[in-house]
Amino acid sequence: MPSLWYSLEDEFAPNFEDASGSSNQLNLRAQLPLGRYYKMPAIFSAGHALNLIKFKLPFVTSSPSDAGSEVITGAGDMTVASLALFGSLQERWAAGPAFKFPTASQSDLGSGKWSIGPALGYTYEPGPHWTFGIYTASYFSYAGPKSRPPVQQTQITPTISYALAHGWSVGNSEMQYTYNYNLGAFTNAPLGIRVAKQFKSGSKKLDVGFEGEKNLAHVNGAAAWVMRLQLKWVLPRQ
């Protein structure tokens, strides 16, 4: 059974493809296991699927700007996925709908559209050290101002992690590949690394991680480099 966790992530981009200055963004994330969802066929697992909620809300604290333009700050669009999680301790699958809500406090910080699409995930842990996984979520707009362009994108996030001694781990960064169907191209194609340390206090855990990644997609408006610092509180399983 996955753990309940909350995280605060600081994401800093020192430079962009077509704008001067840097940006900084705080991401609030959470994973909420909500208990049994429905009985799975025996081919998938002997137990029940778990209803799992994944949540992210970004807050832009500084943004890049062209010459003479105003720096924009505020909340961005919120994403939520409701997933049925099933499988075993070694292999797990997840599937369900993903939603993007137009919660941006300013038009330049969000799409202005209500969007929905499928989310799929797979995790494989062959032993106590290695973790492999992939998660993909797609968003297609169905409502919102006609003056705003439609949302049509797929995000793919691979995971490779190796646990070291004394709570340390290394792996790839978030590396969220984003394909924009309107442009017919990837707007984000990152390559990066993550180093993390876990601290324990009884049954509670605090993960502190640092990431650095380079965006290989040269698209206007995209960050060339991104660095992240994450604090993740993992609470005991019920």
Secondary structure, 3 states (H helix, E strand, C coil): CCCEEEEEEEEEECCECCCECCEEEEEEEEEEEEEEEEECCCCCCCCEEEEEEEEEEEEEEECCECCCCCCCCEECCEEEEEEEEEECCCEEEEEEEEEEECCCCCHHHCCCCEEEEEEEEEEECCCCCEEEEEEEEEEEEEECCCCCCCCEEEEEEEEEEEECHHHEEEEECCCCEEEECCCCEEEECEEEEEEEEEEEECCEEEEEEEEEEEECCCCCCCECEEEEEEEEEEECCC
